[in-house]
């Protein structure tokens, strides 16, 4: 009976090792572009830091990965979340939007942040540093209202 458990464990270990060779492409843009939201809208340093810390991992072309994000199947879940986040909003492509779309997106960002829907509560559970205080939310909202 013990040998059967060892065989099953061995097979599971082999499967785990095998899936490490199937990893999604990383969402890593090496440098900022002029199309980026924070650059195009000339965000102050404090706002830039807040948005990069709380939003950019899922909503830009530059994700700062944690060590566990490189382990399959966790990497697959992270990749799916990033793709979904970028479908909703990709700050890296900001300058490609027309002015009406930009106004709508800024309004959506403001509502989403003020209602506490972003960053996602599930993301904050794992990345507590991404949580925005009421003061930080207010700073972002005040800056968003200056964007024309």
N, CA, C and O atoms as a GROMACS GRO file, in nm:
protein
  592
    1UNK      N    1   0.082  -0.119   0.000
    1UNK     CA    2   0.000   0.000   0.000
    1UNK      C    3   0.087   0.126   0.000
    1UNK      O    4   0.057   0.223  -0.070
    2UNK      N    5   0.193   0.125   0.078
    2UNK     CA    6   0.282   0.240   0.085
    2UNK      C    7   0.347   0.266  -0.050
    2UNK      O    8   0.366   0.381  -0.090
    3UNK      N    9   0.381   0.161  -0.121
    3UNK     CA   10   0.446   0.179  -0.250
    3UNK      C   11   0.350   0.245  -0.350
    3UNK      O   12   0.394   0.320  -0.437
    4UNK      N   13   0.220   0.218  -0.339
    4UNK     CA   14   0.122   0.282  -0.426
    4UNK      C   15   0.116   0.432  -0.396
    4UNK      O   16   0.107   0.513  -0.488
    5UNK      N   17   0.121   0.470  -0.268
    5UNK     CA   18   0.121   0.611  -0.230
    5UNK      C   19   0.247   0.681  -0.283
    5UNK      O   20   0.241   0.795  -0.329
    6UNK      N   21   0.360   0.611  -0.275
    6UNK     CA   22   0.485   0.667  -0.327
    6UNK      C   23   0.477   0.688  -0.478
    6UNK      O   24   0.525   0.788  -0.530
    7UNK      N   25   0.416   0.592  -0.548
    7UNK     CA   26   0.401   0.604  -0.694
    7UNK      C   27   0.313   0.724  -0.729
    7UNK      O   28   0.344   0.801  -0.820
    8UNK      N   29   0.203   0.738  -0.656
    8UNK     CA   30   0.112   0.851  -0.682
    8UNK      C   31   0.183   0.983  -0.653
    8UNK      O   32   0.172   1.078  -0.732
    9UNK      N   33   0.255   0.990  -0.543
    9UNK     CA   34   0.330   1.110  -0.509
    9UNK      C   35   0.435   1.141  -0.615
    9UNK      O   36   0.451   1.256  -0.655
   10UNK      N   37   0.504   1.039  -0.661
   10UNK     CA   38   0.606   1.055  -0.765
   10UNK      C   39   0.542   1.110  -0.894
   10UNK      O   40   0.597   1.200  -0.956
   11UNK      N   41   0.428   1.055  -0.932
   11UNK     CA   42   0.358   1.100  -1.052
   11UNK      C   43   0.314   1.246  -1.037
   11UNK      O   44   0.328   1.326  -1.130
   12UNK      N   45   0.261   1.280  -0.919
   12UNK     CA   46   0.219   1.418  -0.894
   12UNK      C   47   0.337   1.515  -0.900
   12UNK      O   48   0.325   1.626  -0.953
   13UNK      N   49   0.450   1.474  -0.847
   13UNK     CA   50   0.571   1.557  -0.853
   13UNK      C   51   0.616   1.576  -0.998
   13UNK      O   52   0.653   1.686  -1.038
   14UNK      N   53   0.612   1.468  -1.076
   14UNK     CA   54   0.648   1.478  -1.217
   14UNK      C   55   0.554   1.573  -1.292
   14UNK      O   56   0.599   1.653  -1.375
   15UNK      N   57   0.426   1.564  -1.263
   15UNK     CA   58   0.329   1.653  -1.328
   15UNK      C   59   0.358   1.798  -1.289
   15UNK      O   60   0.358   1.886  -1.375
   16UNK      N   61   0.383   1.821  -1.160
   16UNK     CA   62   0.414   1.957  -1.114
   16UNK      C   63   0.538   2.011  -1.184
   16UNK      O   64   0.540   2.127  -1.227
   17UNK      N   65   0.641   1.930  -1.195
   17UNK     CA   66   0.763   1.972  -1.264
   17UNK      C   67   0.734   1.997  -1.412
   17UNK      O   68   0.782   2.094  -1.469
   18UNK      N   69   0.656   1.908  -1.472
   18UNK     CA   70   0.623   1.922  -1.614
   18UNK      C   71   0.549   2.051  -1.646
   18UNK      O   72   0.578   2.115  -1.748
   19UNK      N   73   0.454   2.089  -1.561
   19UNK     CA   74   0.377   2.211  -1.591
   19UNK      C   75   0.462   2.337  -1.576
   19UNK      O   76   0.421   2.443  -1.625
   20UNK      N   77   0.576   2.328  -1.512
   20UNK     CA   78   0.663   2.446  -1.499
   20UNK      C   79   0.719   2.488  -1.634
   20UNK      O   80   0.764   2.602  -1.651
   21UNK      N   81   0.717   2.397  -1.732
   21UNK     CA   82   0.769   2.429  -1.865
   21UNK      C   83   0.664   2.497  -1.952
   21UNK      O   84   0.696   2.544  -2.061
   22UNK      N   85   0.541   2.504  -1.904
   22UNK     CA   86   0.434   2.573  -1.977
   22UNK      C   87   0.398   2.699  -1.900
   22UNK      O   88   0.316   2.696  -1.808
   23UNK      N   89   0.459   2.808  -1.939
   23UNK     CA   90   0.436   2.935  -1.870
   23UNK      C   91   0.390   3.040  -1.969
   23UNK      O   92   0.435   3.042  -2.084
   24UNK      N   93   0.300   3.126  -1.926
   24UNK     CA   94   0.256   3.234  -2.015
   24UNK      C   95   0.367   3.337  -2.034
   24UNK      O   96   0.459   3.347  -1.954
   25UNK      N   97   0.355   3.414  -2.141
   25UNK     CA   98   0.450   3.524  -2.163
   25UNK      C   99   0.432   3.627  -2.053
   25UNK      O  100   0.321   3.651  -2.006
   26UNK      N  101   0.540   3.687  -2.013
   26UNK     CA  102   0.535   3.788  -1.907
   26UNK      C  103   0.489   3.922  -1.964
   26UNK      O  104   0.518   3.956  -2.079
   27UNK      N  105   0.418   3.996  -1.883
   27UNK     CA  106   0.366   4.128  -1.918
   27UNK      C  107   0.467   4.233  -1.870
   27UNK      O  108   0.443   4.303  -1.772
   28UNK      N  109   0.579   4.242  -1.942
   28UNK     CA  110   0.687   4.329  -1.897
   28UNK      C  111   0.730   4.421  -2.012
   28UNK      O  112   0.795   4.377  -2.107
   29UNK      N  113   0.693   4.546  -2.001
   29UNK     CA  114   0.738   4.649  -2.094
   29UNK      C  115   0.860   4.713  -2.029
   29UNK      O  116   0.853   4.759  -1.915
   30UNK      N  117   0.970   4.717  -2.100
   30UNK     CA  118   1.095   4.760  -2.041
   30UNK      C  119   1.102   4.909  -2.010
   30UNK      O  120   1.168   4.950  -1.915
   31UNK      N  121   1.034   4.990  -2.089
   31UNK     CA  122   1.038   5.134  -2.063
   31UNK      C  123   0.900   5.196  -2.082
   31UNK      O  124   0.816   5.142  -2.154
   32UNK      N  125   0.880   5.309  -2.017
   32UNK     CA  126   0.754   5.380  -2.033
   32UNK      C  127   0.751   5.446  -2.170
   32UNK      O  128   0.854   5.483  -2.226
   33UNK      N  129   0.630   5.460  -2.223
   33UNK     CA  130   0.615   5.527  -2.352
   33UNK      C  131   0.530   5.653  -2.333
   33UNK      O  132   0.468   5.672  -2.229
   34UNK      N  133   0.529   5.736  -2.434
   34UNK     CA  134   0.450   5.858  -2.429
   34UNK      C  135   0.300   5.828  -2.430
   34UNK      O  136   0.219   5.915  -2.397
   35UNK      N  137   0.263   5.706  -2.468
   35UNK     CA  138   0.122   5.665  -2.468
   35UNK      C  139   0.069   5.638  -2.328
   35UNK      O  140  -0.052   5.629  -2.308
   36UNK      N  141   0.158   5.625  -2.231
   36UNK     CA  142   0.118   5.589  -2.096
   36UNK      C  143   0.036   5.700  -2.030
   36UNK      O  144   0.065   5.818  -2.046
   37UNK      N  145  -0.066   5.661  -1.958
   37UNK     CA  146  -0.158   5.751  -1.888
   37UNK      C  147  -0.085   5.852  -1.800
   37UNK      O  148  -0.112   5.972  -1.808
   38UNK      N  149   0.006   5.804  -1.718
   38UNK     CA  150   0.074   5.891  -1.622
   38UNK      C  151   0.165   5.992  -1.691
   38UNK      O  152   0.184   6.103  -1.641
   39UNK      N  153   0.222   5.953  -1.803
   39UNK     CA  154   0.309   6.045  -1.878
   39UNK      C  155   0.224   6.143  -1.959
   39UNK      O  156   0.248   6.264  -1.956
   40UNK      N  157   0.126   6.089  -2.031
   40UNK     CA  158   0.041   6.174  -2.116
   40UNK      C  159  -0.035   6.278  -2.035
   40UNK      O  160  -0.056   6.390  -2.081
   41UNK      N  161  -0.075   6.241  -1.914
   41UNK     CA  162  -0.153   6.333  -1.830
   41UNK      C  163  -0.067   6.406  -1.727
   41UNK      O  164  -0.119   6.476  -1.640
   42UNK      N  165   0.064   6.388  -1.737
   42UNK     CA  166   0.160   6.458  -1.650
   42UNK      C  167   0.125   6.445  -1.501
   42UNK      O  168   0.110   6.544  -1.429
   43UNK      N  169   0.113   6.322  -1.459
   43UNK     CA  170   0.077   6.294  -1.319
   43UNK      C  171   0.190   6.336  -1.225
   43UNK      O  172   0.307   6.314  -1.255
   44UNK      N  173   0.155   6.397  -1.112
   44UNK     CA  174   0.257   6.429  -1.012
   44UNK      C  175   0.316   6.299  -0.954
   44UNK      O  176   0.254   6.193  -0.963
   45UNK      N  177   0.433   6.310  -0.896
   45UNK     CA  178   0.503   6.192  -0.846
   45UNK      C  179   0.420   6.110  -0.747
   45UNK      O  180   0.421   5.987  -0.753
   46UNK      N  181   0.350   6.177  -0.657
   46UNK     CA  182   0.272   6.102  -0.557
   46UNK      C  183   0.159   6.023  -0.621
   46UNK      O  184   0.131   5.910  -0.580
   47UNK      N  185   0.093   6.080  -0.720
   47UNK     CA  186  -0.016   6.011  -0.791
   47UNK      C  187   0.041   5.898  -0.874
   47UNK      O  188  -0.015   5.788  -0.878
   48UNK      N  189   0.152   5.924  -0.938
   48UNK     CA  190   0.218   5.822  -1.019
   48UNK      C  191   0.252   5.700  -0.932
   48UNK      O  192   0.226   5.587  -0.971
   49UNK      N  193   0.308   5.724  -0.816
   49UNK     CA  194   0.345   5.615  -0.725
   49UNK      C  195   0.221   5.537  -0.679
   49UNK      O  196   0.223   5.414  -0.675
   50UNK      N  197   0.115   5.608  -0.645
   50UNK     CA  198  -0.008   5.542  -0.598
   50UNK      C  199  -0.069   5.455  -0.706
   50UNK      O  200  -0.103   5.339  -0.681
   51UNK      N  201  -0.082   5.509  -0.827
   51UNK     CA  202  -0.145   5.433  -0.935
   51UNK      C  203  -0.057   5.316  -0.980
   51UNK      O  204  -0.108   5.208  -1.009
   52UNK      N  205   0.073   5.338  -0.987
   52UNK     CA  206   0.161   5.228  -1.025
   52UNK      C  207   0.155   5.116  -0.922
   52UNK      O  208   0.156   4.998  -0.958
   53UNK      N  209   0.149   5.151  -0.797
   53UNK     CA  210   0.146   5.052  -0.690
   53UNK      C  211   0.012   4.978  -0.681
   53UNK      O  212   0.009   4.859  -0.650
   54UNK      N  213  -0.097   5.048  -0.708
   54UNK     CA  214  -0.229   4.990  -0.687
   54UNK      C  215  -0.299   4.944  -0.814
   54UNK      O  216  -0.392   4.864  -0.807
   55UNK      N  217  -0.257   4.992  -0.930
   55UNK     CA  218  -0.332   4.965  -1.052
   55UNK      C  219  -0.251   4.901  -1.166
   55UNK      O  220  -0.304   4.820  -1.242
   56UNK      N  221  -0.125   4.938  -1.176
   56UNK     CA  222  -0.049   4.906  -1.296
   56UNK      C  223  -0.015   4.758  -1.313
   56UNK      O  224   0.009   4.715  -1.426
   57UNK      N  225  -0.012   4.679  -1.208
   57UNK     CA  226   0.019   4.537  -1.226
   57UNK      C  227  -0.081   4.467  -1.316
   57UNK      O  228  -0.044   4.376  -1.391
   58UNK      N  229  -0.207   4.508  -1.310
   58UNK     CA  230  -0.311   4.444  -1.391
   58UNK      C  231  -0.361   4.532  -1.505
   58UNK      O  232  -0.424   4.481  -1.598
   59UNK      N  233  -0.334   4.660  -1.499
   59UNK     CA  234  -0.392   4.752  -1.598
   59UNK      C  235  -0.286   4.828  -1.677
   59UNK      O  236  -0.307   4.944  -1.712
   60UNK      N  237  -0.174   4.764  -1.706
   60UNK     CA  238  -0.072   4.826  -1.791
   60UNK      C  239   0.010   4.714  -1.856
   60UNK      O  240  -0.013   4.596  -1.832
   61UNK      N  241   0.105   4.755  -1.938
   61UNK     CA  242   0.194   4.658  -2.002
   61UNK      C  243   0.318   4.628  -1.917
   61UNK      O  244   0.414   4.569  -1.965
   62UNK      N  245   0.315   4.670  -1.791
   62UNK     CA  246   0.430   4.646  -1.704
   62UNK      C  247   0.384   4.593  -1.569
   62UNK      O  248   0.335   4.668  -1.484
   63UNK      N  249   0.400   4.464  -1.551
   63UNK     CA  250   0.364   4.399  -1.426
   63UNK      C  251   0.490   4.370  -1.346
   63UNK      O  252   0.587   4.317  -1.399
   64UNK      N  253   0.487   4.406  -1.218
   64UNK     CA  254   0.595   4.367  -1.127
   64UNK      C  255   0.554   4.235  -1.065
   64UNK      O  256   0.466   4.230  -0.980
   65UNK      N  257   0.619   4.129  -1.108
   65UNK     CA  258   0.582   3.995  -1.062
   65UNK      C  259   0.646   3.964  -0.927
   65UNK      O  260   0.757   4.008  -0.897
   66UNK      N  261   0.573   3.888  -0.847
   66UNK     CA  262   0.623   3.837  -0.720
   66UNK      C  263   0.680   3.698  -0.746
   66UNK      O  264   0.651   3.638  -0.849
   67UNK      N  265   0.759   3.647  -0.654
   67UNK     CA  266   0.826   3.518  -0.676
   67UNK      C  267   0.727   3.407  -0.707
   67UNK      O  268   0.754   3.322  -0.792
   68UNK      N  269   0.613   3.405  -0.641
   68UNK     CA  270   0.517   3.297  -0.659
   68UNK      C  271   0.439   3.309  -0.790
   68UNK      O  272   0.374   3.214  -0.833
   69UNK      N  273   0.446   3.426  -0.855
   69UNK     CA  274   0.379   3.443  -0.984
   69UNK      C  275   0.449   3.366  -1.096
   69UNK      O  276   0.395   3.353  -1.206
   70UNK      N  277   0.567   3.315  -1.068
   70UNK     CA  278   0.644   3.240  -1.168
   70UNK      C  279   0.620   3.090  -1.159
   70UNK      O  280   0.676   3.014  -1.238
   71UNK      N  281   0.539   3.047  -1.066
   71UNK     CA  282   0.515   2.904  -1.045
   71UNK      C  283   0.382   2.866  -1.109
   71UNK      O  284   0.278   2.923  -1.078
   72UNK      N  285   0.388   2.768  -1.199
   72UNK     CA  286   0.265   2.716  -1.258
   72UNK      C  287   0.199   2.624  -1.157
   72UNK      O  288   0.271   2.551  -1.088
   73UNK      N  289   0.070   2.622  -1.146
   73UNK     CA  290  -0.033   2.689  -1.224
   73UNK      C  291  -0.070   2.829  -1.175
   73UNK      O  292  -0.160   2.891  -1.232
   74UNK      N  293  -0.004   2.881  -1.072
   74UNK     CA  294  -0.034   3.017  -1.026
   74UNK      C  295  -0.010   3.117  -1.139
   74UNK      O  296  -0.088   3.211  -1.155
   75UNK      N  297   0.095   3.096  -1.217
   75UNK     CA  298   0.127   3.189  -1.326
   75UNK      C  299   0.014   3.196  -1.428
   75UNK      O  300  -0.008   3.301  -1.489
   76UNK      N  301  -0.058   3.086  -1.447
   76UNK     CA  302  -0.170   3.086  -1.542
   76UNK      C  303  -0.284   3.174  -1.491
   76UNK      O  304  -0.344   3.248  -1.568
   77UNK      N  305  -0.312   3.164  -1.362
   77UNK     CA  306  -0.419   3.244  -1.302
   77UNK      C  307  -0.382   3.393  -1.307
   77UNK      O  308  -0.465   3.477  -1.341
   78UNK      N  309  -0.258   3.424  -1.273
   78UNK     CA  310  -0.211   3.563  -1.275
   78UNK      C  311  -0.220   3.618  -1.417
   78UNK      O  312  -0.265   3.731  -1.437
   79UNK      N  313  -0.177   3.540  -1.515
   79UNK     CA  314  -0.182   3.583  -1.655
   79UNK      C  315  -0.326   3.612  -1.698
   79UNK      O  316  -0.351   3.710  -1.768
   80UNK      N  317  -0.418   3.527  -1.657
   80UNK     CA  318  -0.560   3.546  -1.691
   80UNK      C  319  -0.612   3.676  -1.629
   80UNK      O  320  -0.682   3.753  -1.696
   81UNK      N  321  -0.578   3.702  -1.504
   81UNK     CA  322  -0.621   3.825  -1.438
   81UNK      C  323  -0.564   3.949  -1.507
   81UNK      O  324  -0.635   4.048  -1.524
   82UNK      N  325  -0.438   3.943  -1.546
   82UNK     CA  326  -0.375   4.056  -1.615
   82UNK      C  327  -0.444   4.082  -1.749
   82UNK      O  328  -0.475   4.196  -1.782
   83UNK      N  329  -0.467   3.976  -1.825
   83UNK     CA  330  -0.534   3.992  -1.956
   83UNK      C  331  -0.673   4.052  -1.939
   83UNK      O  332  -0.712   4.140  -2.015
   84UNK      N  333  -0.747   4.005  -1.840
   84UNK     CA  334  -0.881   4.059  -1.815
   84UNK      C  335  -0.873   4.206  -1.772
   84UNK      O  336  -0.953   4.288  -1.815
   85UNK      N  337  -0.776   4.238  -1.686
   85UNK     CA  338  -0.760   4.376  -1.642
   85UNK      C  339  -0.726   4.469  -1.757
   85UNK      O  340  -0.778   4.580  -1.765
   86UNK      N  341  -0.637   4.424  -1.846
   86UNK     CA  342  -0.597   4.507  -1.959
   86UNK      C  343  -0.708   4.520  -2.062
   86UNK      O  344  -0.714   4.620  -2.134
   87UNK      N  345  -0.797   4.421  -2.070
   87UNK     CA  346  -0.912   4.434  -2.160
   87UNK      C  347  -1.004   4.546  -2.112
   87UNK      O  348  -1.059   4.620  -2.193
   88UNK      N  349  -1.020   4.557  -1.981
   88UNK     CA  350  -1.105   4.662  -1.925
   88UNK      C  351  -1.038   4.799  -1.934
   88UNK      O  352  -1.102   4.898  -1.969
   89UNK      N  353  -0.910   4.804  -1.903
   89UNK     CA  354  -0.836   4.930  -1.904
   89UNK      C  355  -0.686   4.902  -1.910
   89UNK      O  356  -0.632   4.829  -1.827
   90UNK      N  357  -0.621   4.960  -2.010
   90UNK     CA  358  -0.476   4.947  -2.022
   90UNK      C  359  -0.416   5.088  -2.022
   90UNK      O  360  -0.420   5.159  -2.122
   91UNK      N  361  -0.360   5.125  -1.908
   91UNK     CA  362  -0.300   5.258  -1.894
   91UNK      C  363  -0.186   5.281  -1.993
   91UNK      O  364  -0.157   5.396  -2.026
   92UNK      N  365  -0.123   5.176  -2.040
   92UNK     CA  366  -0.010   5.190  -2.132
   92UNK      C  367  -0.052   5.238  -2.270
   92UNK      O  368   0.031   5.287  -2.346
   93UNK      N  369  -0.181   5.224  -2.303
   93UNK     CA  370  -0.231   5.264  -2.435
   93UNK      C  371  -0.319   5.389  -2.428
   93UNK      O  372  -0.400   5.414  -2.518
   94UNK      N  373  -0.304   5.466  -2.324
   94UNK     CA  374  -0.391   5.580  -2.298
   94UNK      C  375  -0.397   5.678  -2.415
   94UNK      O  376  -0.506   5.721  -2.453
   95UNK      N  377  -0.285   5.714  -2.470
   95UNK     CA  378  -0.280   5.817  -2.575
   95UNK      C  379  -0.350   5.772  -2.703
   95UNK      O  380  -0.377   5.855  -2.790
   96UNK      N  381  -0.378   5.645  -2.717
   96UNK     CA  382  -0.445   5.596  -2.838
   96UNK      C  383  -0.597   5.616  -2.831
   96UNK      O  384  -0.666   5.597  -2.931
   97UNK      N  385  -0.649   5.653  -2.714
   97UNK     CA  386  -0.792   5.676  -2.699
   97UNK      C  387  -0.828   5.817  -2.747
   97UNK      O  388  -0.747   5.909  -2.738
   98UNK      N  389  -0.951   5.832  -2.798
   98UNK     CA  390  -0.994   5.968  -2.834
   98UNK      C  391  -1.042   6.040  -2.708
   98UNK      O  392  -1.062   5.977  -2.603
   99UNK      N  393  -1.061   6.170  -2.718
   99UNK     CA  394  -1.090   6.251  -2.598
   99UNK      C  395  -1.220   6.211  -2.530
   99UNK      O  396  -1.229   6.219  -2.407
  100UNK      N  397  -1.320   6.168  -2.605
  100UNK     CA  398  -1.446   6.127  -2.544
  100UNK      C  399  -1.428   5.998  -2.465
  100UNK      O  400  -1.480   5.984  -2.355
  101UNK      N  401  -1.353   5.904  -2.522
  101UNK     CA  402  -1.325   5.779  -2.451
  101UNK      C  403  -1.245   5.806  -2.324
  101UNK      O  404  -1.271   5.747  -2.219
  102UNK      N  405  -1.148   5.895  -2.334
  102UNK     CA  406  -1.066   5.929  -2.217
  102UNK      C  407  -1.152   5.986  -2.105
  102UNK      O  408  -1.136   5.949  -1.989
  103UNK      N  409  -1.243   6.076  -2.140
  103UNK     CA  410  -1.331   6.136  -2.039
  103UNK      C  411  -1.416   6.029  -1.971
  103UNK      O  412  -1.435   6.031  -1.850
  104UNK      N  413  -1.467   5.935  -2.050
  104UNK     CA  414  -1.546   5.826  -1.994
  104UNK      C  415  -1.465   5.737  -1.903
  104UNK      O  416  -1.512   5.695  -1.797
  105UNK      N  417  -1.342   5.707  -1.944
  105UNK     CA  418  -1.255   5.621  -1.864
  105UNK      C  419  -1.218   5.691  -1.733
  105UNK      O  420  -1.220   5.629  -1.627
  106UNK      N  421  -1.184   5.818  -1.739
  106UNK     CA  422  -1.149   5.893  -1.617
  106UNK      C  423  -1.267   5.890  -1.520
  106UNK      O  424  -1.249   5.872  -1.400
  107UNK      N  425  -1.386   5.909  -1.573
  107UNK     CA  426  -1.506   5.905  -1.490
  107UNK      C  427  -1.524   5.767  -1.426
  107UNK      O  428  -1.556   5.756  -1.308
  108UNK      N  429  -1.504   5.662  -1.506
  108UNK     CA  430  -1.514   5.524  -1.453
  108UNK      C  431  -1.410   5.497  -1.346
  108UNK      O  432  -1.439   5.435  -1.244
  109UNK      N  433  -1.288   5.544  -1.369
  109UNK     CA  434  -1.182   5.525  -1.270
  109UNK      C  435  -1.222   5.592  -1.138
  109UNK      O  436  -1.208   5.533  -1.031
  110UNK      N  437  -1.271   5.714  -1.148
  110UNK     CA  438  -1.310   5.789  -1.028
  110UNK      C  439  -1.420   5.715  -0.950
  110UNK      O  440  -1.411   5.702  -0.828
  111UNK      N  441  -1.521   5.668  -1.021
  111UNK     CA  442  -1.631   5.597  -0.955
  111UNK      C  443  -1.580   5.467  -0.893
  111UNK      O  444  -1.613   5.434  -0.779
  112UNK      N  445  -1.500   5.394  -0.969
  112UNK     CA  446  -1.449   5.265  -0.922
  112UNK      C  447  -1.364   5.280  -0.797
  112UNK      O  448  -1.376   5.202  -0.703
  113UNK      N  449  -1.278   5.381  -0.796
  113UNK     CA  450  -1.193   5.404  -0.678
  113UNK      C  451  -1.276   5.453  -0.560
  113UNK      O  452  -1.258   5.406  -0.448
  114UNK      N  453  -1.365   5.547  -0.585
  114UNK     CA  454  -1.444   5.603  -0.474
  114UNK      C  455  -1.536   5.499  -0.412
  114UNK      O  456  -1.566   5.506  -0.292
  115UNK      N  457  -1.582   5.403  -0.491
  115UNK     CA  458  -1.668   5.297  -0.438
  115UNK      C  459  -1.589   5.181  -0.378
  115UNK      O  460  -1.648   5.086  -0.326
  116UNK      N  461  -1.456   5.188  -0.386
  116UNK     CA  462  -1.372   5.084  -0.328
  116UNK      C  463  -1.371   4.954  -0.406
  116UNK      O  464  -1.339   4.848  -0.351
  117UNK      N  465  -1.406   4.960  -0.534
  117UNK     CA  466  -1.409   4.839  -0.617
  117UNK      C  467  -1.271   4.803  -0.671
  117UNK      O  468  -1.246   4.688  -0.709
  118UNK      N  469  -1.184   4.901  -0.674
  118UNK     CA  470  -1.047   4.879  -0.719
  118UNK      C  471  -0.953   4.946  -0.620
  118UNK      O  472  -0.985   5.051  -0.565
  119UNK      N  473  -0.839   4.886  -0.598
  119UNK     CA  474  -0.800   4.753  -0.640
  119UNK      C  475  -0.897   4.648  -0.585
  119UNK      O  476  -0.961   4.667  -0.481
  120UNK      N  477  -0.905   4.538  -0.657
  120UNK     CA  478  -0.995   4.431  -0.617
  120UNK      C  479  -0.964   4.385  -0.475
  120UNK      O  480  -0.848   4.371  -0.438
  121UNK      N  481  -1.067   4.362  -0.395
  121UNK     CA  482  -1.044   4.311  -0.259
  121UNK      C  483  -0.963   4.181  -0.258
  121UNK      O  484  -0.881   4.159  -0.169
  122UNK      N  485  -0.985   4.095  -0.358
  122UNK     CA  486  -0.909   3.969  -0.364
  122UNK      C  487  -0.760   3.996  -0.390
  122UNK      O  488  -0.675   3.922  -0.342
  123UNK      N  489  -0.729   4.101  -0.466
  123UNK     CA  490  -0.590   4.139  -0.492
  123UNK      C  491  -0.527   4.196  -0.365
  123UNK      O  492  -0.412   4.166  -0.334
  124UNK      N  493  -0.602   4.278  -0.294
  124UNK     CA  494  -0.552   4.340  -0.171
  124UNK      C  495  -0.521   4.236  -0.064
  124UNK      O  496  -0.429   4.254   0.016
  125UNK      N  497  -0.597   4.128  -0.061
  125UNK     CA  498  -0.571   4.022   0.037
  125UNK      C  499  -0.430   3.966   0.022
  125UNK      O  500  -0.364   3.934   0.120
  126UNK      N  501  -0.385   3.957  -0.102
  126UNK     CA  502  -0.252   3.902  -0.129
  126UNK      C  503  -0.147   4.013  -0.132
  126UNK      O  504  -0.032   3.991  -0.093
  127UNK      N  505  -0.187   4.131  -0.177
  127UNK     CA  506  -0.095   4.244  -0.193
  127UNK      C  507  -0.146   4.362  -0.110
  127UNK      O  508  -0.199   4.459  -0.164
  128UNK      N  509  -0.131   4.352   0.018
  128UNK     CA  510  -0.183   4.454   0.110
  128UNK      C  511  -0.127   4.594   0.081
  128UNK      O  512  -0.192   4.694   0.108
  129UNK      N  513  -0.006   4.599   0.026
  129UNK     CA  514   0.057   4.728  -0.004
  129UNK      C  515  -0.018   4.804  -0.114
  129UNK      O  516   0.002   4.924  -0.131
  130UNK      N  517  -0.105   4.736  -0.189
  130UNK     CA  518  -0.181   4.801  -0.296
  130UNK      C  519  -0.307   4.870  -0.245
  130UNK      O  520  -0.372   4.944  -0.319
  131UNK      N  521  -0.342   4.845  -0.120
  131UNK     CA  522  -0.463   4.905  -0.064
  131UNK      C  523  -0.447   5.056  -0.054
  131UNK      O  524  -0.344   5.107  -0.009
  132UNK      N  525  -0.551   5.126  -0.096
  132UNK     CA  526  -0.550   5.272  -0.091
  132UNK      C  527  -0.623   5.320   0.033
  132UNK      O  528  -0.734   5.278   0.062
  133UNK      N  529  -0.558   5.410   0.106
  133UNK     CA  530  -0.624   5.472   0.222
  133UNK      C  531  -0.727   5.573   0.170
  133UNK      O  532  -0.726   5.608   0.052
  134UNK      N  533  -0.814   5.618   0.257
  134UNK     CA  534  -0.911   5.720   0.218
  134UNK      C  535  -0.841   5.846   0.168
  134UNK      O  536  -0.886   5.908   0.072
  135UNK      N  537  -0.733   5.883   0.234
  135UNK     CA  538  -0.657   6.001   0.193
  135UNK      C  539  -0.596   5.981   0.054
  135UNK      O  540  -0.598   6.072  -0.029
  136UNK      N  541  -0.541   5.862   0.028
  136UNK     CA  542  -0.482   5.834  -0.103
  136UNK      C  543  -0.589   5.834  -0.212
  136UNK      O  544  -0.567   5.886  -0.321
  137UNK      N  545  -0.704   5.777  -0.182
  137UNK     CA  546  -0.815   5.780  -0.278
  137UNK      C  547  -0.853   5.924  -0.310
  137UNK      O  548  -0.874   5.959  -0.426
  138UNK      N  549  -0.860   6.006  -0.207
  138UNK     CA  550  -0.897   6.146  -0.226
  138UNK      C  551  -0.794   6.219  -0.312
  138UNK      O  552  -0.831   6.300  -0.397
  139UNK      N  553  -0.667   6.192  -0.290
  139UNK     CA  554  -0.562   6.253  -0.371
  139UNK      C  555  -0.579   6.216  -0.518
  139UNK      O  556  -0.569   6.302  -0.606
  140UNK      N  557  -0.604   6.088  -0.543
  140UNK     CA  558  -0.622   6.042  -0.681
  140UNK      C  559  -0.745   6.107  -0.743
  140UNK      O  560  -0.739   6.157  -0.856
  141UNK      N  561  -0.855   6.108  -0.670
  141UNK     CA  562  -0.979   6.166  -0.722
  141UNK      C  563  -0.962   6.314  -0.754
  141UNK      O  564  -1.006   6.360  -0.859
  142UNK      N  565  -0.898   6.387  -0.665
  142UNK     CA  566  -0.876   6.530  -0.690
  142UNK      C  567  -0.792   6.551  -0.815
  142UNK      O  568  -0.818   6.643  -0.893
  143UNK      N  569  -0.691   6.467  -0.833
  143UNK     CA  570  -0.609   6.480  -0.953
  143UNK      C  571  -0.688   6.442  -1.078
  143UNK      O  572  -0.678   6.509  -1.181
  144UNK      N  573  -0.768   6.335  -1.070
  144UNK     CA  574  -0.847   6.292  -1.186
  144UNK      C  575  -0.939   6.403  -1.234
  144UNK      O  576  -0.960   6.420  -1.354
  145UNK      N  577  -0.995   6.480  -1.141
  145UNK     CA  578  -1.087   6.587  -1.178
  145UNK      C  579  -1.017   6.702  -1.249
  145UNK      O  580  -1.083   6.789  -1.306
  146UNK      N  581  -0.884   6.705  -1.245
  146UNK     CA  582  -0.810   6.810  -1.316
  146UNK      C  583  -0.782   6.772  -1.461
  146UNK      O  584  -0.743   6.856  -1.541
  147UNK      N  585  -0.803   6.646  -1.495
  147UNK     CA  586  -0.776   6.599  -1.632
  147UNK      C  587  -0.887   6.647  -1.724
  147UNK      O  588  -1.006   6.630  -1.696
  148UNK      N  589  -0.848   6.707  -1.833
  148UNK     CA  590  -0.947   6.757  -1.929
  148UNK      C  591  -0.963   6.664  -2.045
  148UNK      O  592  -1.042   6.690  -2.135
   0.00000   0.00000   0.00000
